[in-house]
């Protein structure tokens, strides 16, 4: 597996766990199991669980129609 593949797998696996477990409930063990990587790989790419979650938020916040984006036509209440 390429280095970028394992990083991408972590970025894709983490958002799957957030709705079910939340930040504190989604352990590094849950994340690495979902991504099928080792804990060493997680920490090599991101350094910490906090940094991984920040990378996930950054990835989806700035994508049109992303997980955390707000439609320009929707009213924010």
C-alpha positions in Angstrom: 0.0 0.0 0.0 1.3 3.4 -0.9 1.8 6.1 1.7 -0.8 8.3 0.2 -3.3 5.4 0.1 -3.1 4.8 3.8 -3.5 8.6 4.5 -6.5 8.7 2.3 -8.0 5.6 4.0 -7.7 7.3 7.3 -9.3 10.5 6.0 -12.2 8.4 4.6 -12.7 6.1 7.6 -12.8 8.8 10.3 -16.0 10.6 9.1 -17.8 7.3 9.1 -17.2 7.0 12.9 -18.1 10.6 13.9 -21.9 10.4 13.6 -22.0 7.1 15.6 -19.3 7.6 18.2 -18.4 11.3 18.3 -14.9 12.7 18.8 -14.2 11.1 22.2 -16.0 7.8 21.4 -14.0 7.3 18.1 -10.8 5.9 19.5 -7.7 5.5 17.5 -8.3 1.7 17.7 -11.7 2.2 16.0 -10.2 4.5 13.4 -7.3 2.2 12.4 -9.6 -0.8 12.3 -12.0 1.0 10.0 -9.1 2.2 7.8 -7.3 -1.1 7.9 -4.0 0.5 8.9 -1.7 0.4 11.9 -1.6 2.8 14.8 1.9 3.7 13.7 0.6 4.7 10.3 -2.0 7.0 11.8 0.5 8.8 14.0 3.1 8.9 11.2 0.6 10.8 8.9 -1.1 13.0 11.5 0.8 12.9 14.8 -2.3 12.8 16.9 -6.0 12.0 16.8 -6.7 15.7 17.1 -4.7 16.5 14.0 -6.5 13.7 12.1 -9.9 15.2 13.0 -8.7 18.7 12.0 -7.6 17.3 8.6 -11.0 15.6 8.1 -12.8 18.9 8.9 -10.6 20.8 6.6 -11.1 18.3 3.8 -14.9 18.4 4.0 -15.4 22.0 5.0 -14.0 23.5 1.9 -15.4 21.1 -0.7 -18.6 22.2 -2.5 -21.4 20.0 -1.1 -19.0 18.6 1.5 -19.9 17.1 4.8 -19.9 20.4 6.6 -20.6 22.9 3.9 -23.6 25.2 3.9 -25.6 25.9 0.8 -25.5 29.5 -0.3 -29.2 29.4 -0.9 -30.1 28.1 2.6 -31.0 30.5 5.3 -28.8 30.0 8.4 -31.0 30.1 11.5 
